Amino acid sequence: MAEEVWYSSIYKALLISSAVTFGIYASSPSPVTSINALIAAYVILMIGVSMLMVYIFNRSANASSAAVPFLLMLASTGFITRLLITYKDDILNHRVSDGFYNFNNISVILILIQTYFIYSELGSPEFKEKLTFSKITSGVVTMLGILTGICAYILYTVLMYYKTDGFANHSF
C-alpha cells in the first residue's frame, strides 16, 4: 500500500511539474530558455503520463480501454518534442513562419487542458476504485488529444515547408 501511494505521488508530481514548466515557457523573455523549458515540460509530461499508464496497466483489467487518451497524448507530445528538438535552431533564429508560434501556443493550451482533466480525475472515487476515468473525461481527453495531434501535424507542415531565411542571406 505504501508503494502505491509513493508511486501515485510521483506521477502526480510529474504532472504538476510539467504544468509549472509550461508556465516557465510562457513567462520566459529569453527564446533559448523558453524553448528549453518547453522541451523539458513535454518530456516531464511524457514521463508522468507513462508512469500513470504503467500504474493502470499493472492494476486494472480494463487497461486497454483506458489507454487511448494517454496514447494520443503521448504520441502528440512525443511528436511535438521531436519537432522542437529537430528544428530548434530554425525556431531560435526566427526562420519559421508566424503560424508556428500560433499553433505551438494552441498545442500547449490543449496539452494543459488535457493535463488538468487527467489530474482532476485522479482524485475521483471511480479512479481510486476501478482505475478508470469517467466516460465524459475520457471522451474529452480523447477529443483534445485528436486536436493536439492535428496541431502537431500543422506544426510539422509549417516547420517542414514554410521555413524562411528572413532575408538574412540577401543584401539590398
PLY file of the C-alpha trace (Angstrom):
ply
format ascii 1.0
element vertex 172
property float x
property float y
property float z
element edge 171
property int vertex1
property int vertex2
end_header
0.00 0.00 0.00
2.81 2.42 0.84
4.45 1.65 -2.50
1.18 2.50 -4.28
0.90 5.87 -2.51
4.55 6.62 -3.25
4.17 5.75 -6.94
0.98 7.77 -7.35
2.63 10.73 -5.65
5.44 10.63 -8.20
3.23 10.69 -11.31
1.01 13.38 -9.79
4.11 15.46 -9.01
5.35 14.99 -12.57
2.02 16.19 -13.99
2.16 19.28 -11.76
5.84 19.85 -12.61
5.07 19.79 -16.32
2.37 22.44 -15.84
4.81 24.62 -13.88
7.45 24.18 -16.59
4.89 25.20 -19.23
4.42 28.34 -17.11
8.16 28.99 -17.23
7.96 28.62 -21.01
5.16 31.16 -21.18
6.83 33.71 -18.94
10.42 33.49 -20.14
11.69 36.53 -22.05
14.67 34.59 -23.43
13.98 32.46 -26.53
16.62 29.89 -25.53
15.19 29.48 -22.05
11.68 29.40 -23.46
12.27 26.60 -25.95
14.34 24.58 -23.48
11.57 24.93 -20.88
9.02 23.81 -23.47
11.06 20.72 -24.37
11.56 19.95 -20.66
7.83 20.36 -19.98
6.93 17.92 -22.74
9.50 15.37 -21.52
8.33 15.65 -17.89
4.73 15.26 -19.05
5.57 12.19 -21.13
7.32 10.58 -18.14
4.35 11.32 -15.86
1.76 10.02 -18.34
3.90 6.93 -19.00
4.11 6.22 -15.27
0.36 6.64 -14.96
-0.19 4.21 -17.85
2.13 1.64 -16.25
0.25 2.04 -12.98
-3.09 1.46 -14.70
-1.84 -1.48 -16.79
-0.39 -3.24 -13.74
-3.52 -2.92 -11.62
-6.54 -2.84 -13.93
-8.37 -5.38 -16.07
-9.80 -2.59 -18.29
-6.41 -1.12 -19.14
-6.85 -1.27 -22.92
-9.95 0.94 -22.92
-8.33 3.44 -20.57
-5.15 3.68 -22.66
-6.50 5.51 -25.73
-6.45 9.07 -24.31
-2.98 8.52 -22.89
-1.62 7.07 -26.11
-2.93 10.04 -28.09
-1.39 12.42 -25.59
1.95 10.58 -25.61
2.04 10.39 -29.41
1.30 14.09 -29.93
3.65 15.31 -27.19
6.39 12.99 -28.42
5.98 14.21 -31.99
5.96 17.87 -30.94
9.06 17.29 -28.79
10.83 15.69 -31.74
9.91 18.68 -33.92
11.16 21.17 -31.32
14.47 19.35 -30.96
14.96 18.85 -34.70
14.10 22.42 -35.70
15.45 24.16 -32.59
17.99 26.27 -34.48
15.42 27.45 -37.01
12.99 28.35 -34.23
15.62 30.23 -32.21
16.82 32.14 -35.27
13.23 33.05 -36.21
13.39 31.24 -39.55
9.89 29.87 -39.16
6.54 31.25 -40.15
4.40 33.11 -37.63
1.92 30.26 -37.94
4.35 28.09 -35.99
4.09 30.27 -32.90
0.30 30.39 -33.14
-0.14 26.64 -33.43
2.57 25.97 -30.86
0.65 28.08 -28.33
-2.60 26.31 -29.26
-0.98 22.91 -28.73
0.41 24.00 -25.35
-3.04 25.15 -24.25
-4.62 21.88 -25.41
-1.97 19.86 -23.57
-2.52 21.89 -20.39
-6.28 21.31 -20.59
-5.71 17.57 -21.04
-3.33 17.55 -18.08
-5.91 19.37 -15.96
-8.64 16.85 -16.83
-6.36 13.90 -16.12
-5.09 15.32 -12.84
-8.56 16.27 -11.62
-9.82 12.76 -12.37
-7.01 11.10 -10.39
-8.68 12.04 -7.12
-12.13 10.75 -8.09
-13.62 7.74 -6.29
-14.13 5.96 -9.63
-10.44 6.16 -10.46
-9.36 5.09 -6.99
-11.72 2.11 -7.07
-11.65 0.90 -10.69
-8.62 2.74 -12.14
-10.74 4.13 -14.96
-11.82 7.61 -15.87
-15.40 8.66 -16.33
-16.69 8.37 -19.89
-17.01 12.13 -20.16
-13.44 12.78 -19.04
-12.10 10.03 -21.26
-14.04 11.41 -24.23
-12.92 14.99 -23.64
-9.26 13.99 -23.24
-9.50 11.84 -26.38
-11.05 14.71 -28.36
-8.40 17.13 -27.10
-5.73 14.55 -27.96
-7.02 14.39 -31.54
-6.99 18.19 -31.76
-3.45 18.24 -30.36
-2.43 15.67 -32.96
-3.87 17.89 -35.69
-1.93 20.86 -34.27
1.22 18.71 -34.19
0.77 17.85 -37.86
0.24 21.53 -38.69
3.43 22.35 -36.76
5.23 19.71 -38.81
3.90 21.19 -42.04
4.89 24.72 -41.06
8.37 23.67 -39.94
8.96 21.45 -42.95
7.60 23.59 -45.77
7.37 27.18 -44.54
10.83 27.90 -43.21
12.29 31.24 -44.23
15.75 32.71 -44.09
14.36 36.12 -43.15
16.39 37.73 -45.92
19.50 37.05 -43.83
21.47 35.94 -46.86
20.46 38.83 -49.09
21.99 42.27 -49.20
19.97 45.09 -50.64
0 1
1 2
2 3
3 4
4 5
5 6
6 7
7 8
8 9
9 10
10 11
11 12
12 13
13 14
14 15
15 16
16 17
17 18
18 19
19 20
20 21
21 22
22 23
23 24
24 25
25 26
26 27
27 28
28 29
29 30
30 31
31 32
32 33
33 34
34 35
35 36
36 37
37 38
38 39
39 40
40 41
41 42
42 43
43 44
44 45
45 46
46 47
47 48
48 49
49 50
50 51
51 52
52 53
53 54
54 55
55 56
56 57
57 58
58 59
59 60
60 61
61 62
62 63
63 64
64 65
65 66
66 67
67 68
68 69
69 70
70 71
71 72
72 73
73 74
74 75
75 76
76 77
77 78
78 79
79 80
80 81
81 82
82 83
83 84
84 85
85 86
86 87
87 88
88 89
89 90
90 91
91 92
92 93
93 94
94 95
95 96
96 97
97 98
98 99
99 100
100 101
101 102
102 103
103 104
104 105
105 106
106 107
107 108
108 109
109 110
110 111
111 112
112 113
113 114
114 115
115 116
116 117
117 118
118 119
119 120
120 121
121 122
122 123
123 124
124 125
125 126
126 127
127 128
128 129
129 130
130 131
131 132
132 133
133 134
134 135
135 136
136 137
137 138
138 139
139 140
140 141
141 142
142 143
143 144
144 145
145 146
146 147
147 148
148 149
149 150
150 151
151 152
152 153
153 154
154 155
155 156
156 157
157 158
158 159
159 160
160 161
161 162
162 163
163 164
164 165
165 166
166 167
167 168
168 169
169 170
170 171
